Amino acid sequence: MADNINNRGLITEDVVKHVASLSRLSLDADNVARFQRQLAHILEYIVQLDEVDIKGVPPTSHVLSSMKDVFREDELKPSLMPDEALSNAPERQGDFFKVPRVI
């Protein structure tokens, strides 16, 4: 794949056509050229990001590093009895909702 990137680091038409093929997309020549330009701009932006000095910046797994686990503890609570839970069901079979067969 590196052979398909020209000396300026831009993606070639062959790369765009290959990615389109993998994605099962059919592209005309105008779209190939447009996507080639757009992907080249994305790669140029990534090169700019590589130039940013990040020494001393701790790695984060989320942009909001102060965000904490928001899950609550599981608590055992009483639930509905089957007759009460199924009281509005259009159809039931025993203690279960009866639904149309899918397959």
N, C-alpha and C positions, 0 to 999 in steps of 0.2 A: 504494500500500500504506500510505503514511503516513496517508491518510484513514481507514483502518480501525483506527487506534490512538486511543483516546479521550483526553480532556484530562488524565487521570492517567497517561498513558503505558502503559496496559494494553491488551493485545490484545483485539480484539472477537471475537464469535462468528464473524463473517464471515471473519476471518483464519484461525481454526482450521478452518473448513469448507473454505476455499480450499486450505490446506496439506494437509488430509486428501484432498481431491480430487486434488491433484498426486501424492500418495503412493498413490493408488488405495485409500484406506481409506474404509469407510463407518462413520460414527459416529452413535450415537443422541444424543439431547439431553443425557443425563447425562454421556456421555463428552465431548461438546463443552464443557460447562460445566467438567468436571474438567480437561481439557487447557487451557482458557482460564486457569484459576487457576494451573496449574503453569507455563505459559509466562509468565504475569505475574510469578510469583516468580523465575523465571530472569532476566527483564529487570530486576527490582529488584536482584538480585544484581550484574548487570553494571553498573548505575548505581553501586553501592557500589564496585566495582572502579575505575570511572572517577575516584572521589574519592581514591584512594590516591596519595600523593606518590611518584613514581618518579624524581625528579630525581637524577642521579648514579648510577643503577642501570644498568649496561651491559646492552644487549640480549643475549639468549642464544638459541641455536637448540635447546638441550636443557637440561632442568632440572639435569642433571649436567654443568656446564661443564668439569669436569676430564676428562671422558670423551674419550679419544683414538680415532683410527682403529684398529679392532681387526682389520682385514684383514691377512693375511700376504702376503708377496711370492709371486708365482707362481714355482714351481720345476719344472723339467722332471725328471720321475721316470719310471722304467720302469713300464709297465703290463702287464696280463695279455695274453697272446696270445689270439686269438679262440677257439681250441679250449678253452683253460682257462676263459675268461670264460663260455662257453656250455655248459660241461660239465654243469651242473644245469638247463639250460633245458628245459622240457617239450617245446618244439618249436623248431626253428631252420630258417632258410632261408639257406644259405651261411654268411656271417659275421655274421648278424643274428638277433635273437630274432624268432620268428614269433608274432604275437598275433592274436586274432580281429579281424575287420573291425569298425570302430566305426560307420561310416555305410554 
